[in-house]
Amino acid sequence: MKRLFTLLAWVLLCVPLAAQPVTIAPAPALSGVPALSLSPVTLPQGFLEPQTLRASLQATQMTRRRLAYFRARFPRLSSDNVEMALQAAQQLEHSLITTIRSVEGTGASEHDRAALTAGALEQVRTSLAYWEASVSAPDVKTLLDQPMPEQAQERSRQSLRQLARFAQTVDPEWAKPVAAPRAGSDDDQTPLKAPAQMELLWNMMPASLASVARAEYGRAYNEAYYDGLTGIHSRRYLDHHAGVFAEEGDQHQLVGDVDHFKKVNDEMGGHQIGDKTLKAVATIWGQELEKAGEVGVRWGGEEFWGRVRGGEAKAVEVANRINARVRDEVHKQVGLPKPLTISIGIAGTERKPLNTKLEDFHATFKRADDAVFDAKHKGRDRVVVQVAQAFLVRYAPPAPPAPAAKGILAFLLGAFGSLLAALYRRRG
């Protein structure tokens, strides 16, 4: 008898369990909300890709968190439409999760999974109809446009990085080289993908979710890659895109450093005047590089970075325009007692056989920075190009005029006349 029970136990363990069918749990119904006029929703081609479904889920969750935060923070702005939008978001999340499980599930046959997916998609269409109707309400839009605190902004950035990773899995060609942060940088955040790289993913998402994802991405992109004081690109932008720049062929890098900036803070009005000065210089730097089809970066403090493609002559031309405009315009705009100047160093790409393109890029930056130091050493307010271990001055301010010969002669004659007159008076 004991052997019989043992045999039966082994049989039960060895017989494979029947695959459990994937079931679709009903989405939570919307309750306590006003009746809506729903428009039919057409899902875009490619929406059933698991990556796109997950990205849509991510966009929905971002918006639900934003709405929930502001409903708690500004209860007076809450309304039936806000409550409806939150419920619609929860219903849509549930429907998307169900669809993802049915698409990726392995516990049912192909035929059953197709039927389950069709049922889940019907839930998604219904949920999206409620969603699009609710987020179009003016009071909901008002809440969604409120600025978020830093902690919530970081959660949005994390969500968008996940979206970027989904984008890479949709199309491997998007996995372009992106540099790790430079040595000494205090920023180790994962780079955000460029807007153009996200556009295909957004186009595959339903319109209402895509608009939410675009808006969130725009906020996070501006916070991550633009300098809060000056409005031009930040050092983080350069750190995260150096790998892309390095792949774009030969170029000349420009590094600028405002001359005697410490005196502006210490002697000419304090940090408020210093901030206005940096904004004025950054505006000129960004405008001139934009004219050349490039972007300007505030590297840190009073230092700026840029690059120019098209040869040394073009880079020198851009640098000279920046130099002249800073000298002529900034002190008038800010109210400084005398003109402000800037020293600019330039270096072109030099390929080293054993270096990667990114290493060559960083080496070029270092040489441009060395050229700035040389410009400071030679008197400031000039443009210096580093070429083959030599520093060539491409612009220097004119030397102060020497005293005229006639003036010197008149001075000597006058002094001699005064001496004779004094001697004559003594004899008299």
C-alpha positions in Angstrom: 0.0 0.0 0.0 2.9 2.4 0.8 4.4 1.7 -2.5 1.1 2.4 -4.3 0.8 5.8 -2.6 4.4 6.6 -3.6 3.7 5.7 -7.2 0.6 7.8 -7.3 2.6 10.8 -5.9 5.2 10.5 -8.6 2.5 10.3 -11.3 0.9 13.5 -10.0 4.3 15.3 -10.0 5.3 14.2 -13.5 2.0 14.9 -15.2 2.2 18.5 -16.6 -0.4 20.9 -15.4 -2.9 22.1 -17.9 -2.0 25.6 -19.2 -4.2 28.1 -17.5 -6.0 30.3 -20.0 -5.4 34.0 -19.8 -8.6 35.8 -18.7 -9.5 39.4 -19.0 -10.6 41.0 -15.8 -13.2 43.7 -16.3 -11.9 47.2 -16.1 -13.2 49.3 -13.2 -16.2 51.2 -14.2 -16.3 55.0 -14.1 -18.6 56.1 -11.2 -19.9 59.4 -10.1 -18.9 61.3 -13.2 -21.0 63.3 -15.6 -22.1 61.7 -18.8 -19.8 62.2 -21.7 -20.1 62.5 -25.5 -17.5 59.9 -26.6 -15.9 59.9 -29.9 -14.8 56.6 -31.5 -11.1 55.9 -31.1 -8.9 54.5 -33.9 -5.8 52.9 -32.7 -2.7 53.6 -34.8 -0.8 50.9 -36.8 1.8 49.2 -34.6 0.0 49.9 -31.4 0.0 46.2 -30.4 3.8 46.2 -30.3 4.6 45.4 -26.6 7.1 48.3 -26.5 4.4 50.7 -27.7 1.8 49.4 -25.3 4.3 49.8 -22.4 5.2 53.3 -23.5 1.5 54.2 -23.6 1.1 52.8 -20.1 4.0 54.9 -19.0 2.5 58.1 -20.4 -0.8 57.4 -18.7 0.9 56.8 -15.4 2.8 60.0 -15.7 -0.3 62.0 -16.2 -2.3 60.2 -13.5 0.5 61.0 -11.0 0.6 64.6 -12.0 -3.2 65.0 -11.7 -3.2 63.2 -8.3 -0.5 65.5 -7.0 -2.2 68.7 -8.0 -5.6 67.5 -6.8 -4.1 67.1 -3.4 -2.1 70.3 -3.5 -4.8 72.6 -5.0 -8.1 71.1 -3.7 -10.0 74.2 -4.9 -9.1 73.5 -8.5 -10.4 69.9 -8.2 -13.7 69.3 -10.0 -15.8 66.5 -11.5 -13.7 66.6 -14.6 -10.5 66.1 -12.6 -12.1 63.1 -10.8 -13.3 61.7 -14.1 -9.8 62.1 -15.6 -8.2 60.3 -12.7 -10.7 57.4 -13.0 -10.3 57.3 -16.7 -6.5 57.1 -16.3 -6.9 54.2 -13.8 -9.3 52.4 -16.2 -6.9 53.0 -19.1 -3.9 51.7 -17.1 -5.9 48.6 -16.3 -6.9 48.0 -19.9 -3.4 48.5 -21.2 -1.9 46.1 -18.6 -4.5 43.5 -19.6 -3.7 44.0 -23.2 0.1 43.7 -22.5 -0.6 40.4 -20.7 -2.7 39.0 -23.4 -0.2 40.0 -26.1 2.8 38.6 -24.2 1.0 35.7 -22.5 2.1 32.2 -23.2 -0.6 30.4 -21.3 -3.0 30.2 -24.2 -3.1 29.1 -27.8 -2.6 31.5 -30.6 -6.3 31.5 -31.4 -7.3 32.1 -27.8 -4.7 34.8 -27.4 -5.9 36.6 -30.5 -9.5 36.5 -29.1 -8.3 37.7 -25.7 -6.3 40.5 -27.3 -9.3 41.6 -29.3 -11.3 41.8 -26.2 -8.6 43.7 -24.3 -8.2 46.2 -27.2 -12.0 46.9 -27.1 -11.5 47.9 -23.4 -8.6 50.1 -24.5 -10.7 51.8 -27.1 -13.5 52.5 -24.5 -11.0 53.7 -21.9 -9.3 55.9 -24.4 -12.6 57.5 -25.4 -13.2 58.4 -21.8 -9.6 59.6 -21.4 -9.6 61.9 -24.4 -12.9 63.4 -23.4 -11.7 64.0 -19.8 -8.3 65.5 -20.5 -9.7 68.0 -23.0 -11.6 69.8 -20.2 -10.1 73.3 -19.5 -9.8 72.7 -15.7 -7.9 69.4 -16.3 -5.6 71.2 -18.7 -5.0 73.9 -16.1 -3.8 71.3 -13.6 -1.6 69.5 -16.1 0.2 72.8 -17.0 1.2 73.5 -13.4 5.0 73.4 -12.6 6.1 70.4 -10.7 8.4 70.3 -7.6 11.9 68.8 -8.0 11.0 65.4 -6.6 8.1 65.0 -9.0 10.2 66.3 -11.9 12.8 63.6 -11.2 10.0 60.9 -11.4 9.0 62.3 -14.7 12.6 62.2 -16.0 12.9 58.6 -14.8 9.7 57.7 -16.7 10.9 59.4 -19.8 14.2 57.5 -19.7 12.1 54.3 -19.6 10.3 55.6 -22.7 13.6 56.2 -24.4 14.7 52.7 -23.7 11.4 51.5 -25.2 12.2 53.6 -28.2 15.5 51.9 -28.6 13.9 48.5 -28.6 11.4 49.6 -31.3 14.2 50.6 -33.6 17.8 49.7 -32.9 19.0 52.4 -35.2 18.1 54.9 -32.5 20.9 53.5 -30.3 23.3 56.2 -31.4 26.5 56.7 -29.5 26.1 58.9 -26.4 29.0 59.9 -24.2 29.3 59.0 -20.6 29.7 62.1 -18.4 33.1 63.6 -18.6 35.6 63.1 -15.8 34.9 65.5 -13.0 31.2 66.0 -13.9 28.8 65.6 -11.0 26.0 64.4 -13.3 25.5 60.7 -14.0 22.0 60.7 -15.2 21.0 58.6 -18.2 20.8 60.8 -21.2 17.4 61.6 -22.7 16.9 60.7 -26.3 16.6 63.6 -28.8 13.1 64.6 -29.7 13.5 63.3 -33.3 14.3 59.9 -32.0 11.2 59.8 -29.9 8.9 61.0 -32.6 8.3 57.6 -34.2 7.2 56.1 -30.9 4.9 59.0 -30.3 3.3 58.6 -33.7 2.5 55.0 -32.9 0.7 56.0 -29.7 -2.9 57.3 -29.5 -3.1 61.1 -30.0 -4.1 61.9 -26.4 -1.3 59.9 -24.9 1.3 61.1 -27.4 0.4 64.7 -26.5 0.9 64.0 -22.9 4.2 62.2 -23.5 5.5 65.1 -25.7 4.6 67.7 -23.1 6.3 65.7 -20.3 9.3 65.1 -22.5 9.5 68.8 -23.3 9.5 69.8 -19.6 12.1 67.2 -18.7 14.3 68.0 -21.7 14.3 71.7 -20.9 15.1 71.0 -17.2 17.9 68.6 -18.1 19.6 70.4 -21.0 19.1 74.1 -20.6 20.9 76.4 -18.1 18.4 77.9 -15.7 20.2 81.3 -15.4 21.2 82.1 -19.0 18.7 80.0 -21.1 21.3 78.4 -23.4 22.3 74.8 -23.3 23.9 73.5 -20.1 27.1 71.5 -19.4 24.9 68.4 -19.0 23.8 68.7 -22.6 27.4 68.7 -23.8 28.3 65.8 -21.5 25.4 63.7 -22.8 25.9 64.6 -26.5 29.7 64.6 -26.8 29.6 61.2 -28.4 27.1 62.3 -31.1 29.2 65.5 -31.8 32.3 63.4 -32.0 30.8 61.3 -34.8 29.9 64.3 -36.9 33.3 64.9 -38.6 35.9 67.5 -38.4 35.1 70.6 -36.5 36.5 73.5 -34.5 35.7 73.9 -30.8 35.4 77.3 -29.2 35.9 78.0 -25.5 35.2 81.5 -24.2 36.0 83.0 -20.8 34.7 86.4 -19.6 37.7 88.6 -18.7 37.9 90.0 -15.1 34.4 88.6 -14.2 35.3 88.5 -10.5 35.6 92.3 -10.6 32.1 92.6 -11.9 30.8 90.7 -8.9 33.1 92.3 -6.3 33.3 95.9 -7.5 30.5 96.7 -10.0 27.2 95.9 -8.2 27.4 92.4 -6.8 26.0 89.1 -8.0 22.8 90.6 -9.4 24.9 92.6 -11.9 27.0 89.5 -12.4 24.0 87.4 -13.3 22.8 90.0 -15.8 26.2 90.1 -17.3 26.3 86.4 -17.8 22.8 86.4 -19.4 23.9 89.1 -21.8 27.1 87.3 -22.8 25.2 84.0 -23.1 22.7 85.6 -25.4 25.4 86.8 -27.7 27.2 83.5 -27.6 24.1 81.5 -28.4 22.9 83.9 -31.2 26.2 83.9 -33.0 26.6 80.1 -32.9 23.0 79.7 -33.9 23.7 81.8 -37.0 26.4 79.2 -37.8 23.9 76.4 -37.4 25.3 75.2 -34.0 24.3 75.5 -30.3 26.0 77.4 -27.5 26.7 75.9 -24.1 27.4 77.5 -20.8 30.1 75.2 -19.5 30.1 76.6 -16.0 30.6 80.0 -14.2 31.7 82.5 -16.9 32.9 79.8 -19.3 31.1 79.0 -22.6 31.5 76.3 -25.2 30.6 76.0 -28.9 31.7 74.2 -32.1 31.8 75.3 -35.7 31.9 73.0 -38.7 33.3 74.4 -42.0 36.9 75.2 -41.3 39.1 77.4 -39.2 38.3 80.6 -41.1 34.6 80.2 -40.3 35.3 79.4 -36.6 37.5 82.5 -36.3 34.8 84.7 -38.0 32.2 83.5 -35.4 34.6 84.1 -32.5 35.5 87.6 -33.7 31.8 88.5 -34.0 31.2 87.3 -30.4 34.3 89.1 -29.2 33.2 92.4 -30.8 29.6 92.2 -29.7 30.6 91.5 -26.1 32.9 94.4 -26.0 30.4 96.8 -27.7 27.1 95.7 -26.2 27.2 94.1 -22.8 28.3 97.1 -20.7 25.6 99.2 -22.2 22.9 96.6 -21.6 24.0 95.9 -18.0 25.1 99.3 -17.0 28.8 98.6 -16.4 31.2 101.6 -16.1 33.5 100.3 -18.9 33.4 97.7 -21.7 33.5 94.0 -20.8 35.7 91.7 -22.8 36.0 88.0 -23.5 38.9 85.7 -24.4 38.2 82.9 -26.9 40.3 79.8 -27.7 39.8 77.7 -30.8 41.1 74.2 -31.7 40.4 72.0 -34.6 40.0 68.2 -34.6 43.3 66.3 -34.7 43.0 62.6 -35.3 45.2 60.3 -33.3 45.6 56.7 -34.6 45.0 55.0 -31.3 42.2 57.3 -30.1 38.5 56.8 -30.4 36.6 59.7 -31.9 35.2 60.6 -28.5 38.8 60.8 -27.1 39.8 63.0 -30.0 36.8 65.2 -29.2 37.8 65.6 -25.5 41.4 66.2 -26.5 40.3 69.0 -28.9 38.3 70.6 -26.0 41.4 70.5 -23.9 43.5 72.3 -26.6 40.8 75.0 -27.0 40.8 75.5 -23.3 44.6 75.8 -23.4 44.2 78.5 -26.1 42.0 80.5 -23.8 44.7 80.4 -21.2 47.2 81.6 -23.8 44.8 84.5 -24.7 44.6 85.5 -21.1 48.4 85.4 -20.7 48.8 87.6 -23.8 46.6 90.3 -22.5 42.9 89.1 -22.8 40.3 90.4 -25.2 41.6 88.3 -28.1 41.0 85.2 -30.2 43.7 82.5 -30.2 43.8 79.4 -32.3 45.8 76.3 -31.2 47.5 74.7 -34.2 50.2 72.0 -34.1 51.4 72.9 -30.5 51.5 76.6 -31.4 49.1 79.4 -30.4 48.3 81.9 -33.2 46.5 85.2 -32.3 43.7 85.7 -34.8 42.4 88.9 -33.1 44.0 91.3 -30.7 42.8 94.8 -29.6 44.7 97.6 -31.2 47.6 98.9 -29.1 47.1 102.3 -27.4 48.5 105.1 -29.7 52.0 106.3 -28.8 52.5 110.0 -27.9 53.1 112.2 -30.9 56.6 113.4 -31.6 55.5 117.0 -31.7 54.0 116.7 -28.3 57.2 115.3 -26.8 59.3 118.1 -28.5 56.9 120.8 -27.2 57.2 119.3 -23.7 61.0 119.3 -23.7 61.2 122.9 -25.1 58.7 124.0 -22.4 60.7 122.4 -19.7 64.0 123.9 -21.0 62.4 127.4 -21.2 61.2 127.1 -17.6 64.7 126.2 -16.5 66.2 129.2 -18.2 63.6 131.5 -16.7 64.4 130.2 -13.2 68.1 130.7 -13.7 67.6 134.2 -15.0 65.5 135.1 -11.9 68.2 133.9 -9.6 70.9 136.0 -11.3 68.6 139.0 -11.1 
